[in-house]
Each structure stands twice: as C-alpha cells, then as structure tokens.
Amino acid sequence: MAPQDRLTSTLTRPASTTTAPLLQVSGLSVAYGGRQVVSGVDLALGAGGSLALIGESGSGKSTIARALLRLLPASGRATGHVELAGREVLGLPERRFRPLRGRTLGFVPQDPASALNPVRTIGVQALEAAELVDGLAKEDRREAVLETFAQVGLTDPQRVFAAHPHELSGGMLQRVLIGLAVLPRPSLLVADEPTSALDVTIQKRILDLLSTLRADLGISLLLITHDLAIAAERAESLIVLKDGRIQEAGTTAEVFANPTSAYARQLHADVPALNPDRYADLRAVGEGRAGDPARIEVQGVTKTFGSLTAVDDVSFAVPAGTTHALVGESGSGKTTAIRLLLGLEQPDSGRIVVAGEELHGRSHASLRSVRRHLQLVYQNPFTSLDPTWKVERLVREPLDRYRIGDPASRRELVRETLRSVGLGEELVSRKPSALSGGQRQRVAIARALVLRPDVIVLDEPTSALDVSVQADIVETLLRLQADLGLTYVFVSHDLSLVRQLAHTVSVMRTGRVVEHGTVASIFDSPQEEYTRTLLASLPVGAA
Amino acid sequence: MSGYGGFALRRAGQAVVVVLLTYVFTFWVISVLPGDPVTTTLRNPQNGFTEEEIARIVSYYGLDRPVLVQLWESLSRFVTGDLGVSLRSNRSVADMIGEVLPSTLVLAAASLTIAVVLSFAIAFGVHYLPRPFSTALRSVPSLFLSVPGFLVGLLLIQVFSFGLGLFRAIDTDGPVATFFAALTLGIWVSAQIAEVLIANLDHEAAQEYAGVARSRGLGRLRMLLKHLLKPSSLPVVTVLALMIGEVLGGAVITEAVFGRTGIGNLVERSVASQDLPVLQAVVTLAAVVFVVVNLLADLVYPLLDPRVTLQARPEVGANA
C-alpha cells in the first residue's frame, strides 16, 4: 500500500492527492564549495504521507532538508529538481519562493533552545506565523496563536506568549516551534531531528504530538533522524542515506522485513532498541560474577547545592566485573552522583567505598592513590581530549603522573593499550583533530585503561557518536570487561543501550533512586510508575 | 525588581569611588611632577614679586602646607562642587569650564549622533543591498579608520567652506560649521561602531533562529529590522560608551582644526601654561563623563537583554 493510498482511509481531510505527489525530488545534489555532500537524491512524498530520511552524521540528511527549505548557507549550491505541489521551486527566485515559506512548507528545527530569537518574546515571534494565515484579521491573530499553543499541549498559553525563550524548557520550546510551524496549515512539515536534544519522555510526547497533528491536519511529514527506531515507528516510508547517496528506499515494513543494502542491514543490527540481546554472550561473563563481593558501595549519599538536593539518599552496590547503569533524564542527579563517586565532590552525608577503601575524608595524596583505580571516560570525545597533544602523549599522561615504569616500558604499555581498544600503531603520532569521533573515544578509553584500573566510570560514552560507531565502542567495552574483569558504572539516558550492556540498573529521578534491580527485572517487570513511563517512551521500532 | 535596584545602587557606588580615586590620582601625579608652576611664575623676575609677597600668596593658596592636607582640602572642596581657581586668570575653574563646555557638548553629541546614523546606515547597506554594493560597503569602515581625523577636517573645510562657501571657516560656532566639525569626528567614530555592528549582524544571521524565522516567510527587511537588529545592537551600547572617551579625546584635534573654543582648546592652553587646577578639573570631568556613561550602559543593558541576569542563581544541574 503506497503512503498516499493509506492516507485516504485515515485522514479527516479529503484527499486531493492520488495524482502527483506533494513533494517530488529528483537528482538533487548539493555541494559546499567544491565538496559534494549530496549526490543525485530522488524522493517522493504524497500529501498527508510521512517519509523519514535516516542517516548518520555526514550522510547529508540535514543538508537535503536545508536545500528543500532553501536555507543552505551561502556557500551551498543545490542542483536538480524539487517540485512542491506541482511547481518547480529549486530555481525559483527568493521573492517568488517566499510566499511558500510557512504557508506550504513548515520547518521544525533540531535544537529548540536556539531556534527562537532570544531577545524577543515568544508571542511576537508567534504572531509572525499567524500573519501567514490568509484571511485572519489582525486582531484575531493573538487568539489564533493562543489556540495553537493549547493545541500543541502547552498548559498556560498566556504565560508562554509573554515569555522569552530562555524562560521555557526545551520540551516547551519544541512545542512552541511545532505550533508556529503548523499554525499556517502548511501542506508539508520538514522536521530535522526534532527530538534529539530532548529527554526521552519528552521525546515521546513531541513525536506523539507530530503524529497527532499530522493526522488531524493532514500535513505531510518529512522526518530527518539518525534514529532508526524512531523512523520506523513514525514514518510510512524510509530512505536510508550514506555519504550523500541513497542506500535504500521503500516502505518502512519492507525495509525492516527485508533490507537489501548492506548498510541498511548493518544499521539495523547496530540500533540498540532493535537488538536488546546483541551482546548477550559477552554480558554473560559478567552475569556469572553477580554474587561476587561489591567493588563499589554507595551508602545513603546525599549532596545539596544551596536549596537544591542534587543527590538524595542514594545507595547502590556494584559487584566486581559487572556493569551498573545509572539511568535518568536531565536534572535526575546522575551527573552529581558520578562526581561524588570520583571524589570530585564531597557528600553531605553517607559513605562511598571503592575497592574496600573509603573515598571521603581523605587527604589529597591518598585520594590520588584511590583515583588510580578509578577512571573516567567522558561524554564528548570532541572536547575531552587536549587538541594540541598527540595520541601517544594523551594515553601516556596517566603513566607519567603516577610514575609507572621507565619511558621505554611506558611507550610499550601505551601501544599495547591502544591495540586492546582496536587502535593501530599508525595513530600514535596523530592529534585528536585527525581522528574520527569513534577513534577519539577509543583514545579516551585507552587513556582510562592504561593504569589498569578496577573501576571505569562511563559518562554517556557514546551519546556524541553515530549508532554504528556506538556499537563498535560498546563491543570493545564489553570485551575488555570480559577479559580484564573491569567494573563499570555506566551513566546514560538511553535505556535501550543500558539493556544491551548493563547487569544492574538504578533509575534516578530528581536526585533519588526510584527503582533498582537487575536489567531483566527493571525492563520486564518495572514496579514504579516512572520506570514504566521511561520504558514506554522508548521507540519500539518495527511498525 | 529589587534585584535591579540593588544592582543599580551597587554600580552607582562603584562609579563614585572611581571618580574620587581619579581625583586623588590626578592630584598625586601633579604633586610629584617636577617643577612647581606657582613658584616658577611668582619667581619670574618679570613679575617683580618680593619674597614677602610670594610667601603671602603661597600661604594664601595653602601651598606651604603638607601635600596630604592640601589633598584633603582640595578633595573636600571638590565634593562640595568647588573646583578651585585658575592660576593664570585668577578666575573660578568652574566658570572657565562652564564657558567652553556647551560648545564641546554640542560637538560631542552631534558627532555621536552622526556616528550612530552613519554606522547603522553602513551596516544596513552591507546586509540589505545586493552584492557588488554590499561588498564595497564592507570595506568602508576600514577606510574611515585609516584616514586621520585632521585630514578629513581639512578636506571638509577646503571643499565645503573655501570651495562651495557653505560656511565661513572663521565663523566657528555656526550650525553648518558645527555640523562639519561633528562630521569629521563622527566619521571616525562611526567606523568602529559599524565594524562591531556588521560583525554582529553576520553572526546573528548565521544563527539557527534566523533560519527558522526565514522559514516562516519573513522577508529580508523584516528579518533585519525585527530579528537581527536588536541582538546585534546590544554590544553596540558598550562600544558607544567606550566611544565617548574617544570623542572627548578627538575633540582636541577637531577643535583645533576648526578653530573652535571648547574643552580641547582649554586643555591645550592649560597644558601650555601649567594651569594645574584647570587640568585637574578637566581630567576629573572626563572621568565623571566616562564613568557616568558606562554606568548608564550597564544600567540599560539588563533592560534591553532579557537573558542578562543580575543575581547569581543557585547552581542547578540543567533542569529542563
């Protein structure tokens, strides 16, 4: 069943659309300067239909969106054909394209926090969208805006209207932006990663809102995403992109049941949500250690900042050689919890014991000796490595700090550690800028590993990476754990990833552990409402 | 709004301290400078004072007392608004400054107005005009900056006074002459404002929100006026406050070129004759102007930009 046929049965708006598709793109290529980033892309989207463009960073998916919206930076050149509602628009002068903006073609951007003018009120900017509604009298515009705000689920439209962007949360801002985009009733909505900057529960609500609006208003949706599971759940057809070229296209069901391209198959295998048991073998090694004595014990730890209790009576224990996951949304206290665990903050009360040694109330020097056994891999490999240092020096630094071995043995240890994380000899003299994101994170892991620590704290170690790179890193981490018996504390907002690699889980919310247990018990029979909400927010993938 | 009141009070207090410190510092610099203008003048044989008369005059002015006592008296007079008496003309310094101040204020105000209008016009042109014009306009600020002010002034006099006869070069305070003097100063100041403004507009135009606003169908003019102008102009407030100092400094040259009697002219004469009370007063006046203008800029900023918060809020881990 083609998307446009399915549409006639489900939509309230009469379908005027069985003929030409609303959006027909053929041979679209985009180049920045001399660099070709999109090559010969064809796609079609019927009125009321939904199409997802999927790809990793550098796949050209956002560039395609910007080319369609004609928002490419000055250096970008688009060639080919883009027909919108039967009209060629790519070659149209801006003056003639402008009437289509907003009215025919709406845009929901990626990062809601930067998508509204920070020094103007939301209301003033919303009125700009209301102006595009034909036949709406000036004095009725405000009313229309407030109605739209209510429609997109903003509880206090008056307050939102008067607010400046920095006074609202990311989820509220994304609702505002969706409201502004749908207010003039466009026929096509281009949503560029509309939820990737948001927490998982909010992500689900925003996607639900887009689905509802699409059905109620008969708007076609072009969804740009890196998340195969979201695309599968929210779009009727998919296009998989890599390096600016289409790898695979078809209805969602087809692509999922029977991916024909190697890349689509690999992508499918790398998405955690679709492969919860991918690393079952490696994980089983740690599973067998579950009864071992605890390597980390956190008992009744509380930390307050002024009036805010960031961590509230948190306790958990991690058996040696296993992975404990701290899961929560922004503001849940997981970051403070690991800062306490690393001895970067002092708790107000409670105790933390790592490898049998009390972490707090220690002198600087003895804290240093504990830290040797306690290493951190930071979230963003693009900022956590000194850009002026070579890989060799980055990995060797901890050895120099703790005066381990002589220069020759340090050099050998650095190379050995790099090999163990899958990095070759040839990279030692490179600087981080000459490495890919995945290679950088491997360097960061090697750097944590080189001291042979017992415990590694992994703070969202793959959230800045593409899904296929993430799969490689996760595999490396689990193999290292199986071989060396490392204990991991894994901090993440990504529940599907947690399910793939952790043994035990603590679910955190506003500083408290709301629920903890083994992965199986948390995922299969959650006891708390909040855990159930989190789990329900996961995109389930296959349609 | 109590946060704003407290902030304003704190900043005003700091401003007062800065002015007082400037006064003390100037006094100190003058007192340690070699050469004592009073005695040099009095002992000049041409003036024919006897030692007795000199001693009487010195004690009349309190110059025989310790420096700290003199500073204290001078400072307490200053606080009550008494700027002392000129050593050359024996007239009240306040009167002398009062005479020339209006002329300089008119010049400064006019040149700042011209600078603001000119710089916004240039920045607008850069962002609104089609390509060859906008590219050409981009280099205008550098051109303005690299031509010395006195040369511009001489050219303007040559063309508009001697050439076209629009004003008489000796009729210095007429409106037309004032306009050209202000233009001389304003061109130079406008270049610095325009550079900041153009860079800010470029930056804002590349922001995500600008693209999103364009996707709502806003035209170039509305984008510029409604979206880009305000965030781009905010830093200009700071630049403008700094420019006040430049304008006061630049007035010395401009006044000389156009033969105006203003503060610049007064400074020139007082330096030549080592008229210390006048210099002390002018330096303090400059400090007051500078401090007040920067205070105003600080006070205006939070009202213009809703994101500027005045109190450190309790640290909250990114609570969405």
Boltz contact constraints between the chains, C-beta under 6 A:
constraints:
  - contact:
      token1: [A, 69]
      token2: [B, 215]
      max_distance: 6.0
  - contact:
      token1: [A, 71]
      token2: [B, 211]
      max_distance: 6.0
  - contact:
      token1: [A, 98]
      token2: [B, 217]
      max_distance: 6.0
  - contact:
      token1: [A, 101]
      token2: [B, 215]
      max_distance: 6.0
  - contact:
      token1: [A, 101]
      token2: [B, 217]
      max_distance: 6.0
  - contact:
      token1: [A, 102]
      token2: [B, 216]
      max_distance: 6.0
  - contact:
      token1: [A, 102]
      token2: [B, 217]
      max_distance: 6.0
  - contact:
      token1: [A, 107]
      token2: [B, 215]
      max_distance: 6.0
  - contact:
      token1: [A, 109]
      token2: [B, 208]
      max_distance: 6.0
  - contact:
      token1: [A, 109]
      token2: [B, 212]
      max_distance: 6.0
  - contact:
      token1: [A, 114]
      token2: [B, 208]
      max_distance: 6.0
  - contact:
      token1: [A, 115]
      token2: [B, 208]
      max_distance: 6.0
  - contact:
      token1: [A, 115]
      token2: [B, 209]
      max_distance: 6.0
  - contact:
      token1: [A, 115]
      token2: [B, 212]
      max_distance: 6.0
  - contact:
      token1: [A, 116]
      token2: [B, 209]
      max_distance: 6.0
  - contact:
      token1: [A, 117]
      token2: [B, 209]
      max_distance: 6.0
  - contact:
      token1: [A, 117]
      token2: [B, 227]
      max_distance: 6.0
  - contact:
      token1: [A, 118]
      token2: [B, 307]
      max_distance: 6.0
  - contact:
      token1: [A, 119]
      token2: [B, 230]
      max_distance: 6.0
  - contact:
      token1: [A, 119]
      token2: [B, 231]
      max_distance: 6.0
  - contact:
      token1: [A, 119]
      token2: [B, 305]
      max_distance: 6.0
  - contact:
      token1: [A, 128]
      token2: [B, 216]
      max_distance: 6.0
  - contact:
      token1: [A, 129]
      token2: [B, 216]
      max_distance: 6.0
  - contact:
      token1: [A, 132]
      token2: [B, 217]
      max_distance: 6.0
  - contact:
      token1: [A, 164]
      token2: [B, 306]
      max_distance: 6.0
  - contact:
      token1: [A, 166]
      token2: [B, 307]
      max_distance: 6.0
  - contact:
      token1: [A, 169]
      token2: [B, 320]
      max_distance: 6.0
  - contact:
      token1: [A, 170]
      token2: [B, 320]
      max_distance: 6.0
  - contact:
      token1: [A, 305]
      token2: [B, 315]
      max_distance: 6.0
  - contact:
      token1: [A, 306]
      token2: [B, 314]
      max_distance: 6.0
  - contact:
      token1: [A, 308]
      token2: [B, 316]
      max_distance: 6.0
  - contact:
      token1: [A, 310]
      token2: [B, 317]
      max_distance: 6.0
  - contact:
      token1: [A, 330]
      token2: [B, 318]
      max_distance: 6.0
  - contact:
      token1: [A, 330]
      token2: [B, 320]
      max_distance: 6.0
  - contact:
      token1: [A, 331]
      token2: [B, 317]
      max_distance: 6.0
  - contact:
      token1: [A, 331]
      token2: [B, 319]
      max_distance: 6.0
